[in-house]
Structure formats: structure tokens, C-alpha cells
Amino acid sequence: MPSTITYNSSGIKTSSAIELVKWPMHSSIDEGIGQTTPNNKVFAVQTTRITPNNTLRGSSSPYQAFNLGLHVGDCPEQVNENRRYLQSLLPINAQIQWLNQVHGNEVVELSTISPEPITADAVITREKNICLAIMTADCLPILLASKSGDEVAAIHGGWRPLSANIIQNTMAKMKTPVKDLYAWLGPCISKSVFEVGSEVKAQFVEQCESFKSAFIATSEGKYLADLHKIAEIQLNVSGIKQISALAECTYSNTDKYYSYRKNSVTGRMATLICPL
């Protein structure tokens, strides 16, 4: 079960639907009881598909339970109720900015909340209480934050955005020196089950020979791809060495996570980050 977040002094209510992102930007994590002491610079969490403490009815099958995607065919009223619940768990005054993700490499710099989703696959903010949200269901959520906590980014790391240099495009728009950036890689479909064609491998290897290490041949023209490894290579090449990761497989753990590859009609989790 997910960790329970209990630091109500920051305006966050207890819930089993969200987990605190475990990286240096959060100052103290007690693995035994799942309690956390908040870092006063950055707030970052990931959601699961689990209904929060039975306080919500939750989406119905096949989306059950804590689906946050409005674009997947779920009942809009229920998704919006789920989103309102998520909003209620955030630090006081924080507002969520949702994206219309298109598996591209567009990066948006955000200074004010838009009431409508913004079309992009990565977003940056330097404004306090703007909470950036990335939705996934097998793709890799990536968070970046400055050591000072005054600049953050959220990246939708599917293989297409990664092959189109979404990480480099994001970093090019950030003002923080690379040496002062922390990265976090979240749950995604793992290298043990993510089979792709030779054309996918070629798109990466043509850019850099180092990407060969992220692909394992399985059969004629098929490879197992490691999204975490791909992102790590790109981050390292860009100069980011301080990388944390939660290497849980969404495909193999559908009690906790949504997986588009396993269940094409399914919901979406969200990964959120907010300067405080």
C-alpha cells in the first residue's frame, strides 16, 4: 500500500491515494510508518489508482478507482470529483495545472494557472503554489527541481518525447545551473516487459551509441526497452548527476498503477510538483 502523508502543518491531509516523492528535495522520510517531514522548498507527490481511504466512490470499472484522466472515456463528473479530492490534499493555496499531453517535445514555461489544459509534454514554473501535473499509465514521469527549490519542471517521458529530446528541451529553458538540479524518475513500464520494434531503438542509437545499453534483443526486430536507463543517459549527458528513482513497474503492478500497455482502456495517475 502507498505511504501515508501526515504533515497537516503544510495543509496536506492523510490519504492512501498519494505517495510522497522520495528524493533529496524532501528532507525526512520514515520508511517504517510512512510518515514524512516536509521540505519547505518543494512539494512533490505521485498518485496511485487506489481509492483514497474509501472516502470517494471512485471511478467504475475499468477505470477504478482514482482515475485522474478526463480523456480516457471515464465519467467526467467522477474524474472531476477525483481531481477535486486531489486538490484538497495539496498545500494551502497550491493550484494544479493540467496538461493536454500529445507525446511531443513542447515545453511550456508557466507563470499563471490556466483554467484549461495546456498542450505540452513538459512544463516549468518558478512561481510558488503552481502545482505542475503529469499524467501517466506506463510512460515515465520525470521531475526536476533546483537545489534552492525556486524552479521546478515536470516531464512526460514516453519513448516518443524522450526520442524527441524532451529532457534537453526542458533543461534549455530552465535558469538553474545544471550542477544545482535534482531529478526524479517515477514508476513506468519496466525493461522486463516493454517490448518495442527495431525502429524505436534506431531512433535513439542514431543520436548516441550509449543508448544501445538500454535495449535488449528478444526476437527478430524486437527489443526490451528501459525507459529509466534512457532518461538516465540523457540526464547524465546533460550534466545532471543527482538522480533518484522509483523503479516500480506499472505493467506488472496493476493493483497499484494503471497500465495502458496491459489494459488499453484504463485510467491515469498523476505526478505533481510545486514550489512552496
Secondary structure per residue as TSV (DSSP state, phi and psi in degrees):
chain	resnum	aa	ss	phi	psi
A	1	M	-	360.0	150.4
A	2	P	-	-63.8	157.6
A	3	S	-	-64.8	154.9
A	4	T	-	-101.7	128.1
A	5	I	-	-93.1	127.9
A	6	T	-	-127.3	8.0
A	7	Y	-	-89.2	77.8
A	8	N	G	-65.1	-14.0
A	9	S	G	-62.0	-21.0
A	10	S	G	-97.5	9.5
A	11	G	T	83.1	18.0
A	12	I	-	-105.3	129.0
A	13	K	-	-92.0	154.7
A	14	T	-	-64.1	136.6
A	15	S	-	-160.1	143.3
A	16	S	S	-90.4	2.2
A	17	A	S	-87.5	-14.4
A	18	I	E	-132.1	150.2
A	19	E	E	-122.0	141.8
A	20	L	E	-71.0	134.8
A	21	V	-	-67.1	128.1
A	22	K	-	-98.5	100.4
A	23	W	S	-157.0	173.4
A	24	P	T	-60.3	-18.8
A	25	M	T	-71.4	-14.0
A	26	H	S	-108.3	125.3
A	27	S	-	-77.7	-29.2
A	28	S	E	-150.1	127.0
A	29	I	E	-131.8	124.0
A	30	D	E	-98.8	104.8
A	31	E	T	-64.7	-28.4
A	32	G	T	-67.1	-43.4
A	33	I	T	-116.4	0.3
A	34	G	T	75.2	12.9
A	35	Q	E	-88.0	152.0
A	36	T	E	-133.9	151.0
A	37	T	E	-105.7	122.5
A	38	P	-	-72.1	139.9
A	39	N	-	-75.4	136.3
A	40	N	S	-87.2	14.6
A	41	K	S	-106.5	-44.6
A	42	V	E	-139.0	139.0
A	43	F	E	-111.7	126.7
A	44	A	E	-144.3	129.8
A	45	V	E	-141.0	162.6
A	46	Q	E	-125.1	147.7
A	47	T	E	-98.6	165.3
A	48	T	-	-119.0	-175.5
A	49	R	S	-91.5	1.2
A	50	I	S	-78.5	135.4
A	51	T	-	-64.2	132.2
A	52	P	G	-68.7	105.0
A	53	N	G	51.0	27.7
A	54	N	G	59.0	21.2
A	55	T	-	-88.9	-14.8
A	56	L	S	-114.3	148.6
A	57	R	-	-64.6	-34.8
A	58	G	-	79.2	157.4
A	59	S	-	-66.9	154.1
A	60	S	-	-86.2	169.2
A	61	S	T	-59.3	140.4
A	62	P	T	-91.6	11.8
A	63	Y	S	-92.8	-9.4
A	64	Q	-	-52.6	136.1
A	65	A	S	-127.2	-42.6
A	66	F	-	-101.4	60.0
A	67	N	-	-76.6	132.3
A	68	L	-	-113.9	3.9
A	69	G	-	-95.3	123.9
A	70	L	T	-84.7	-8.3
A	71	H	T	-103.6	10.6
A	72	V	S	-109.2	6.2
A	73	G	S	96.7	1.5
A	74	D	S	-74.8	163.5
A	75	C	-	-63.2	118.4
A	76	P	H	-57.5	-37.3
A	77	E	H	-62.9	-39.6
A	78	Q	H	-71.8	-40.2
A	79	V	H	-61.7	-43.0
A	80	N	H	-65.7	-33.6
A	81	E	H	-65.7	-41.3
A	82	N	H	-61.1	-42.2
A	83	R	H	-66.3	-38.3
A	84	R	H	-64.6	-38.5
A	85	Y	H	-63.6	-44.6
A	86	L	H	-59.3	-43.0
A	87	Q	H	-58.4	-36.9
A	88	S	H	-68.8	-17.8
A	89	L	H	-88.0	-10.7
A	90	L	S	-79.9	162.6
A	91	P	-	-54.6	148.5
A	92	I	T	-54.8	136.0
A	93	N	T	79.6	-10.1
A	94	A	-	-74.5	137.0
A	95	Q	E	-125.7	139.3
A	96	I	E	-85.6	134.8
A	97	Q	E	-106.2	116.6
A	98	W	-	-91.3	153.2
A	99	L	E	-115.4	155.5
A	100	N	E	-100.1	96.7
A	101	Q	-	-85.2	132.4
A	102	V	-	-125.2	15.4
A	103	H	S	59.7	37.6
A	104	G	S	-110.0	-156.7
A	105	N	-	-127.7	23.0
A	106	E	-	-75.9	134.4
A	107	V	E	-120.3	131.3
A	108	V	E	-114.6	135.8
A	109	E	E	-97.2	126.3
A	110	L	E	-115.8	126.8
A	111	S	S	-116.3	-16.5
A	112	T	S	-140.8	153.7
A	113	I	-	-73.8	134.2
A	114	S	-	-98.6	133.6
A	115	P	S	-68.0	-19.6
A	116	E	S	-106.0	151.3
A	117	P	-	-58.8	142.8
A	118	I	E	-98.0	132.1
A	119	T	E	-77.8	110.1
A	120	A	-	-176.2	164.2
A	121	D	S	-116.9	5.8
A	122	A	E	-154.7	149.5
A	123	V	E	-145.7	143.0
A	124	I	E	-124.1	142.9
A	125	T	E	-143.5	151.7
A	126	R	-	-121.5	12.9
A	127	E	S	-102.2	132.1
A	128	K	T	-63.8	143.9
A	129	N	T	71.8	9.4
A	130	I	E	-92.8	117.0
A	131	C	E	-102.1	112.1
A	132	L	E	-84.0	134.7
A	133	A	E	-123.8	132.7
A	134	I	E	-117.8	130.8
A	135	M	E	-101.0	140.0
A	136	T	E	-144.4	160.1
A	137	A	S	-157.9	57.3
A	138	D	S	128.7	-34.6
A	139	C	S	-66.4	164.2
A	140	L	E	-94.1	117.0
A	141	P	E	-80.6	132.7
A	142	I	E	-125.5	131.3
A	143	L	E	-116.9	142.3
A	144	L	E	-126.1	143.5
A	145	A	E	-149.7	142.8
A	146	S	E	-74.2	152.9
A	147	K	T	-57.4	-34.6
A	148	S	T	-77.8	-16.7
A	149	G	S	82.0	7.7
A	150	D	S	-95.1	1.7
A	151	E	-	-146.8	130.8
A	152	V	E	-137.3	160.2
A	153	A	E	-145.6	150.9
A	154	A	E	-127.2	133.9
A	155	I	E	-129.0	133.8
A	156	H	E	-89.5	104.3
A	157	G	E	-100.1	59.2
A	158	G	-	-72.8	169.4
A	159	W	H	-65.3	-32.3
A	160	R	H	-67.2	-51.2
A	161	P	H	-59.3	-39.2
A	162	L	H	-63.8	-42.2
A	163	S	H	-68.9	-22.1
A	164	A	T	-95.3	15.8
A	165	N	T	66.9	40.7
A	166	I	H	-62.2	-34.7
A	167	I	H	-66.6	-49.0
A	168	Q	H	-62.8	-39.5
A	169	N	H	-62.6	-37.8
A	170	T	H	-67.6	-48.4
A	171	M	H	-63.0	-31.8
A	172	A	H	-64.2	-24.8
A	173	K	H	-97.0	-6.6
A	174	M	-	-85.1	147.9
A	175	K	-	-94.6	-15.1
A	176	T	S	-71.5	134.4
A	177	P	-	-57.7	142.1
A	178	V	G	-55.1	-38.4
A	179	K	G	-63.6	-17.2
A	180	D	G	-105.7	16.5
A	181	L	E	-104.0	137.1
A	182	Y	E	-108.8	145.7
A	183	A	E	-124.8	149.7
A	184	W	E	-134.4	133.9
A	185	L	E	-113.2	125.6
A	186	G	-	-96.6	-173.4
A	187	P	-	-63.4	142.7
A	188	C	B	-158.4	178.2
A	189	I	-	-64.1	134.1
A	190	S	-	-90.8	168.2
A	191	K	T	-64.5	-17.1
A	192	S	T	-79.2	-15.8
A	193	V	T	-133.5	-8.9
A	194	F	-	-87.1	88.5
A	195	E	E	-89.0	132.7
A	196	V	E	-133.1	167.4
A	197	G	E	-84.4	169.1
A	198	S	H	-62.7	-26.6
A	199	E	H	-67.4	-29.9
A	200	V	H	-69.1	-48.5
A	201	K	H	-56.4	-43.7
A	202	A	H	-59.9	-38.3
A	203	Q	H	-60.3	-34.4
A	204	F	H	-83.6	-47.0
A	205	V	H	-64.5	-30.8
A	206	E	T	-63.7	-25.7
A	207	Q	T	-82.5	-38.8
A	208	C	-	-161.8	130.9
A	209	E	G	-61.6	-24.3
A	210	S	G	-59.5	-24.7
A	211	F	G	-70.0	-12.9
A	212	K	G	-57.2	-32.5
A	213	S	G	-69.6	-11.8
A	214	A	G	-95.4	4.6
A	215	F	E	-131.4	134.2
A	216	I	E	-121.4	124.9
A	217	A	E	-67.6	137.4
A	218	T	E	-116.6	-40.8
A	219	S	E	-155.4	-177.2
A	220	E	T	-57.4	112.3
A	221	G	T	77.0	8.6
A	222	K	E	-121.0	145.5
A	223	Y	E	-142.0	150.1
A	224	L	E	-91.0	124.7
A	225	A	E	-104.8	141.4
A	226	D	-	-111.2	97.8
A	227	L	H	-63.3	-38.6
A	228	H	H	-60.0	-44.8
A	229	K	H	-64.6	-42.8
A	230	I	H	-58.5	-47.8
A	231	A	H	-65.1	-40.1
A	232	E	H	-61.7	-42.5
A	233	I	H	-60.9	-46.1
A	234	Q	H	-65.3	-40.3
A	235	L	H	-65.5	-43.3
A	236	N	H	-64.4	-43.4
A	237	V	H	-60.9	-33.5
A	238	S	H	-80.5	-8.3
A	239	G	T	105.9	-1.1
A	240	I	-	-87.7	119.5
A	241	K	-	-110.2	-19.2
A	242	Q	E	-90.7	88.0
A	243	I	E	-122.2	125.4
A	244	S	E	-109.3	155.8
A	245	A	E	-150.1	148.6
A	246	L	-	-116.8	97.7
A	247	A	-	-88.4	56.9
A	248	E	-	-97.4	141.1
A	249	C	B	-92.3	121.9
A	250	T	T	-69.3	-36.7
A	251	Y	T	-66.1	-39.0
A	252	S	T	-90.0	-2.1
A	253	N	-	-136.2	59.5
A	254	T	T	-80.2	-1.8
A	255	D	T	-70.5	-26.8
A	256	K	T	-107.4	-36.2
A	257	Y	S	-122.9	155.0
A	258	Y	-	-80.9	145.4
A	259	S	-	-136.6	113.5
A	260	Y	T	-69.9	-37.2
A	261	R	T	-63.9	-38.0
A	262	K	T	-82.0	-43.0
A	263	N	-	-129.5	93.8
A	264	S	S	-58.6	-31.1
A	265	V	S	-97.1	104.2
A	266	T	-	-159.4	175.9
A	267	G	-	-90.9	-166.9
A	268	R	-	-135.8	140.6
A	269	M	E	-89.1	170.5
A	270	A	E	-131.2	143.6
A	271	T	E	-116.7	128.6
A	272	L	E	-126.9	146.3
A	273	I	E	-143.6	143.4
A	274	C	E	-151.2	126.5
A	275	P	E	-71.3	138.2
A	276	L	-	-106.0	360.0
